[in-house]
Amino acid sequence: MRQLSSSCFVVFFSSILLFSGCQPGTSVGEPDSEELNVSDRVSLRGTYDRSEAFGNLIDDADPENVLRRFMIATIFGDIEMLEQTALSNEQLALLADNFLSPAQRTAAAKQLNIVPIVRLEVGDSFEMPNGDEYVVDESMSNETKQLFNFPGNPIPFELVLNEEAWRVNAAPLIAIRKTANELRNQDRK
């Protein structure tokens, strides 16, 4: 059974995907000195060049490619790209909101293009944040469903073959993001 090791980038990126609570000052890129408010976060959406971010990487038949595009779209808050790379979900826009400055987004996207992504195969194991350990079986990894992860990420990504195109099942990420937002709102009261 393979185990994945940790890295600082992964912890940073996982916090973006799962918790949307990364504040300016994170050690990725050159952080801005002032905090961004909600209107600043919204205005940063779509402020990147897709051709620069994705290059010639657009290939819906390659699940790893779809996952990388999904993660970059999450970093940049690109709802249109999230919709192109994820299974349909009315709450997908929750994944587009984060607190990163433009410099941090660019630095994270560049690092994401080189972070190793591993396809979990039957017999591989992974541990969830709550300590539950899972061993990948045929129902998790087959011709129409695959699990991918990168070192240190708390939960693997499930990709599903949907009409000849791979799509990320964002439902678990959305559920975690909603819970994190609820907890953050409780702390503010």
One Martini backbone bead per residue (centre of mass of N, CA, C, O) as a GRO file, in nm:
protein
  189
    1MET     BB    1   0.096   0.036   0.022
    2ARG     BB    2   0.043   0.370  -0.033
    3GLN     BB    3   0.190   0.674   0.078
    4LEU     BB    4   0.159   1.014   0.146
    5SER     BB    5   0.327   1.304   0.157
    6SER     BB    6   0.421   1.614   0.273
    7SER     BB    7   0.349   1.975   0.221
    8CYS     BB    8   0.313   2.310   0.228
    9PHE     BB    9   0.136   2.348  -0.021
   10VAL     BB   10  -0.088   2.150   0.049
   11VAL     BB   11  -0.193   2.289   0.296
   12PHE     BB   12  -0.265   2.545   0.151
   13PHE     BB   13  -0.453   2.430  -0.072
   14SER     BB   14  -0.649   2.281   0.114
   15SER     BB   15  -0.756   2.540   0.249
   16ILE     BB   16  -0.885   2.650   0.000
   17LEU     BB   17  -1.077   2.420  -0.074
   18LEU     BB   18  -1.209   2.361   0.217
   19PHE     BB   19  -1.211   2.664   0.386
   20SER     BB   20  -1.163   2.961   0.271
   21GLY     BB   21  -0.933   3.088   0.508
   22CYS     BB   22  -0.711   3.227   0.358
   23GLN     BB   23  -0.488   3.463   0.439
   24PRO     BB   24  -0.310   3.706   0.413
   25GLY     BB   25   0.036   3.579   0.455
   26THR     BB   26   0.092   3.348   0.318
   27SER     BB   27   0.377   3.156   0.202
   28VAL     BB   28   0.257   3.216  -0.080
   29GLY     BB   29   0.420   3.421  -0.222
   30GLU     BB   30   0.332   3.767  -0.230
   31PRO     BB   31   0.197   3.926   0.008
   32ASP     BB   32  -0.025   4.132   0.107
   33SER     BB   33  -0.062   4.381   0.359
   34GLU     BB   34  -0.368   4.378   0.308
   35GLU     BB   35  -0.678   4.318   0.350
   36LEU     BB   36  -0.949   4.150   0.211
   37ASN     BB   37  -1.250   4.203   0.101
   38VAL     BB   38  -1.526   4.091  -0.045
   39SER     BB   39  -1.508   4.275  -0.299
   40ASP     BB   40  -1.219   4.192  -0.368
   41ARG     BB   41  -1.266   3.892  -0.414
   42VAL     BB   42  -1.467   3.921  -0.644
   43SER     BB   43  -1.280   4.099  -0.838
   44LEU     BB   44  -1.064   3.855  -0.886
   45ARG     BB   45  -1.234   3.721  -1.069
   46GLY     BB   46  -1.101   3.653  -1.380
   47THR     BB   47  -0.774   3.773  -1.350
   48TYR     BB   48  -0.686   3.559  -1.571
   49ASP     BB   49  -0.505   3.361  -1.798
   50ARG     BB   50  -0.600   3.074  -1.926
   51SER     BB   51  -0.367   3.008  -2.121
   52GLU     BB   52  -0.154   3.032  -1.893
   53ALA     BB   53  -0.278   2.830  -1.684
   54PHE     BB   54  -0.337   2.581  -1.911
   55GLY     BB   55  -0.274   2.593  -2.193
   56ASN     BB   56  -0.270   2.261  -2.338
   57LEU     BB   57  -0.455   2.107  -2.096
   58ILE     BB   58  -0.719   2.050  -2.254
   59ASP     BB   59  -0.855   1.727  -2.127
   60ASP     BB   60  -1.138   1.534  -2.066
   61ALA     BB   61  -0.990   1.237  -2.090
   62ASP     BB   62  -0.811   1.350  -1.845
   63PRO     BB   63  -0.836   1.343  -1.509
   64GLU     BB   64  -0.590   1.509  -1.418
   65ASN     BB   65  -0.649   1.756  -1.590
   66VAL     BB   66  -0.923   1.821  -1.467
   67LEU     BB   67  -0.820   1.860  -1.178
   68ARG     BB   68  -0.627   2.093  -1.230
   69ARG     BB   69  -0.842   2.287  -1.342
   70PHE     BB   70  -1.017   2.287  -1.090
   71MET     BB   71  -0.803   2.399  -0.892
   72ILE     BB   72  -0.743   2.660  -1.046
   73ALA     BB   73  -1.035   2.763  -1.043
   74THR     BB   74  -1.041   2.789  -0.737
   75ILE     BB   75  -0.817   2.995  -0.701
   76PHE     BB   76  -0.964   3.209  -0.922
   77GLY     BB   77  -1.283   3.189  -0.925
   78ASP     BB   78  -1.381   3.000  -1.179
   79ILE     BB   79  -1.691   2.909  -1.248
   80GLU     BB   80  -1.686   2.812  -1.539
   81MET     BB   81  -1.458   2.600  -1.493
   82LEU     BB   82  -1.598   2.444  -1.273
   83GLU     BB   83  -1.840   2.358  -1.456
   84GLN     BB   84  -1.642   2.202  -1.665
   85THR     BB   85  -1.504   2.001  -1.417
   86ALA     BB   86  -1.781   1.940  -1.282
   87LEU     BB   87  -2.031   1.830  -1.142
   88SER     BB   88  -2.334   1.904  -1.098
   89ASN     BB   89  -2.382   2.202  -0.880
   90GLU     BB   90  -2.546   2.457  -0.713
   91GLN     BB   91  -2.276   2.506  -0.499
   92LEU     BB   92  -2.003   2.566  -0.657
   93ALA     BB   93  -1.942   2.871  -0.580
   94LEU     BB   94  -1.811   2.815  -0.299
   95LEU     BB   95  -1.522   2.741  -0.438
   96ALA     BB   96  -1.460   3.054  -0.546
   97ASP     BB   97  -1.400   3.141  -0.247
   98ASN     BB   98  -1.131   3.360  -0.143
   99PHE     BB   99  -0.830   3.530   0.026
  100LEU     BB  100  -0.657   3.593  -0.225
  101SER     BB  101  -0.422   3.728  -0.384
  102PRO     BB  102  -0.296   3.761  -0.690
  103ALA     BB  103  -0.010   3.655  -0.614
  104GLN     BB  104  -0.106   3.398  -0.471
  105ARG     BB  105  -0.257   3.271  -0.705
  106THR     BB  106  -0.023   3.250  -0.902
  107ALA     BB  107   0.165   3.081  -0.722
  108ALA     BB  108  -0.029   2.843  -0.679
  109ALA     BB  109  -0.068   2.766  -0.979
  110LYS     BB  110   0.227   2.703  -1.041
  111GLN     BB  111   0.253   2.477  -0.828
  112LEU     BB  112   0.020   2.299  -0.930
  113ASN     BB  113   0.159   2.217  -1.206
  114ILE     BB  114   0.389   2.035  -1.021
  115VAL     BB  115   0.227   1.870  -0.852
  116PRO     BB  116   0.183   1.556  -0.748
  117ILE     BB  117  -0.043   1.327  -0.897
  118VAL     BB  118  -0.234   1.052  -0.766
  119ARG     BB  119  -0.347   0.745  -0.844
  120LEU     BB  120  -0.568   0.545  -0.694
  121GLU     BB  121  -0.547   0.211  -0.621
  122VAL     BB  122  -0.610  -0.090  -0.575
  123GLY     BB  123  -0.503  -0.110  -0.223
  124ASP     BB  124  -0.493   0.158  -0.146
  125SER     BB  125  -0.444   0.413   0.106
  126PHE     BB  126  -0.642   0.627   0.332
  127GLU     BB  127  -0.676   0.918   0.547
  128MET     BB  128  -0.888   1.077   0.727
  129PRO     BB  129  -0.922   1.340   0.942
  130ASN     BB  130  -1.082   1.138   1.156
  131GLY     BB  131  -0.898   0.849   1.105
  132ASP     BB  132  -1.014   0.707   0.880
  133GLU     BB  133  -0.956   0.411   0.699
  134TYR     BB  134  -0.890   0.340   0.352
  135VAL     BB  135  -0.950   0.101   0.093
  136VAL     BB  136  -0.919   0.058  -0.226
  137ASP     BB  137  -1.170  -0.033  -0.449
  138GLU     BB  138  -1.366  -0.112  -0.725
  139SER     BB  139  -1.580   0.119  -0.648
  140MET     BB  140  -1.343   0.357  -0.657
  141SER     BB  141  -1.176   0.196  -0.898
  142ASN     BB  142  -1.247   0.245  -1.244
  143GLU     BB  143  -1.377   0.320  -1.555
  144THR     BB  144  -1.583   0.560  -1.398
  145LYS     BB  145  -1.383   0.572  -1.139
  146GLN     BB  146  -1.161   0.802  -0.958
  147LEU     BB  147  -0.874   0.850  -0.751
  148PHE     BB  148  -0.717   1.151  -0.626
  149ASN     BB  149  -0.389   1.278  -0.516
  150PHE     BB  150  -0.187   1.461  -0.289
  151PRO     BB  151   0.044   1.540  -0.086
  152GLY     BB  152  -0.136   1.595   0.224
  153ASN     BB  153  -0.413   1.556   0.147
  154PRO     BB  154  -0.705   1.482   0.323
  155ILE     BB  155  -0.866   1.426   0.045
  156PRO     BB  156  -0.978   1.274  -0.212
  157PHE     BB  157  -1.053   1.277  -0.549
  158GLU     BB  158  -1.346   1.244  -0.737
  159LEU     BB  159  -1.382   1.085  -1.053
  160VAL     BB  160  -1.618   1.104  -1.329
  161LEU     BB  161  -1.760   0.949  -1.595
  162ASN     BB  162  -1.922   1.188  -1.826
  163GLU     BB  163  -1.974   1.156  -2.132
  164GLU     BB  164  -1.648   1.125  -2.201
  165ALA     BB  165  -1.604   1.298  -1.928
  166TRP     BB  166  -1.428   1.422  -1.677
  167ARG     BB  167  -1.541   1.467  -1.328
  168VAL     BB  168  -1.575   1.636  -1.041
  169ASN     BB  169  -1.666   1.559  -0.714
  170ALA     BB  170  -1.771   1.836  -0.513
  171ALA     BB  171  -1.953   1.764  -0.268
  172PRO     BB  172  -1.745   1.719  -0.035
  173LEU     BB  173  -1.621   2.007  -0.051
  174ILE     BB  174  -1.881   2.164  -0.003
  175ALA     BB  175  -1.947   2.047   0.275
  176ILE     BB  176  -1.689   2.148   0.411
  177ARG     BB  177  -1.721   2.447   0.346
  178LYS     BB  178  -1.990   2.487   0.492
  179THR     BB  179  -1.891   2.407   0.773
  180ALA     BB  180  -1.666   2.618   0.793
  181ASN     BB  181  -1.851   2.865   0.762
  182GLU     BB  182  -2.027   2.808   1.008
  183LEU     BB  183  -1.798   2.816   1.218
  184ARG     BB  184  -1.702   3.102   1.153
  185ASN     BB  185  -1.976   3.239   1.218
  186GLN     BB  186  -1.984   3.151   1.517
  187ASP     BB  187  -1.717   3.298   1.600
  188ARG     BB  188  -1.836   3.595   1.533
  189LYS     BB  189  -2.068   3.600   1.768
   0.00000   0.00000   0.00000
